[in-house]
Amino acid sequence: MAEQTDSCSKKVGRKFKNLDIYGHQISLTYKGSDTFKTKLGALISVIVRSMLLAFASYKFNVLANKIEPDVSLKDNKRDLGKEPAFIPNKYGFDFAIGMRGGDLPSKYGYYRVRHVNF
């Protein structure tokens, strides 16, 4: 009876070891296998696969239920009439583009590019 229990536990142990995806390649065969698999490697393999499955399930749930991720937006507005003059080369810019109102309504504005050498 002890022999049968022992062989059953060996079978379970071998099946568990076969889950090891990190087995090292060996040039000779070891007990009929060309990789050396361990219980620790099998445990790590099961953990990694479980984590990948959980992450994929989470992402599929987000996709299927159209759950939008949290997005934050920072809006920073300044009154340019009260700001001091901005000199781009003082801050390391080689070029800069500014907006200035013109014939269009000021809420639309336009871009004017000028080449300035210092």
N, C-alpha and C positions, 0 to 999 in steps of 0.2 A: 504494500500500500504506500509506503514511504517512497518507493522507487517511482510509482505512478505520479504522485504529487510533485516529486522532484522534476520529472520529465515535463510535466504540465507547466511548472514555473519556468523551466528553461525555454519552452516553446513561446510562452508569453514574453519572456525576456528577449528572445531572438526577434519576435515580431515588433517589439518596441524599438529595438536597436535598428531595425530596417527603416524606421522613420527618419533616421539621421541623414540630413542632406549635407552635412559638413564632414563626412567621412574622408579620410586622407587616402589618396591614390598610392598604392604600393606596387612595386614592380613584380613581386611574386604574389601568388594567391595565398590568402590566409584563411584556413578552414573553408576552402572552396569559393571565396569571394575575393574580388580584386580591390576592394576597399575595406578599411578597418573602421567599423562602426562601433560607437559606444552608446551607453545609456544616457550619458550627459549630453552627447550630441543630439540624440533623439529628443530629449527633453527640450533643449534649446530650439530644435526644429519645430516641435509642436507649439512652443510659445510664439515663435516668429510667425508661423502660419496662422495661429489664432489671432494675433494682433493685426495681420494683414486682412484677414477675413472680417474682423470687427471694423476696421477702418473703411474697407470697401462697402460694408453694409451701411455704415453711417453716411458715406458719400452718396450711395444709391438712394437712401432715404431722403437726403437733402434734395437730390435731383428729382425724385419721383413726386415728392410733396411740394416742390417749388418753394422750399424754405430759403428765404433770402438771408445772406450773412449780414452781421452787424457792420455797418459802414458809418464812419464818422467823417464829417466835413468841417473844416475850419475856414471861416470866412473872415478875411482881414481887409477892412476898407479904411482908406485914409482920405482926408481932404487935401488934395495936392496943392490947393491954393495956400494952405497954411504950412506946408512942409518946406524945409530948406532945399536949395538946389541940390540935385543929385549929380555927382561927378563920377561917371562909371570907372574911369582909370584909377581913381583913388581906392577902389575896392577890388582891383585886379581884373576888371573886364577889358577885353580887347575890343569888343563891340557891344552896343546896346540898342534896343528898340523901344521907343516910347509911344504913347498914345496921346493924340491931341484932337480936340473937337474941331470941326470945320463946317462945310456946307451941310453935311448930314446932321440930323439931330444928335445932340451930345450923348444920348444913351447908346447910339451905334458907334460913333467915332470912326477913325481910320488910322492907318499906320503911315508914318512918314519916316523914311530912312535917310539919314544924312551922314556923310563920311566926314569925320572931324579928326584932324591930326593935332596932337599936343606936342 
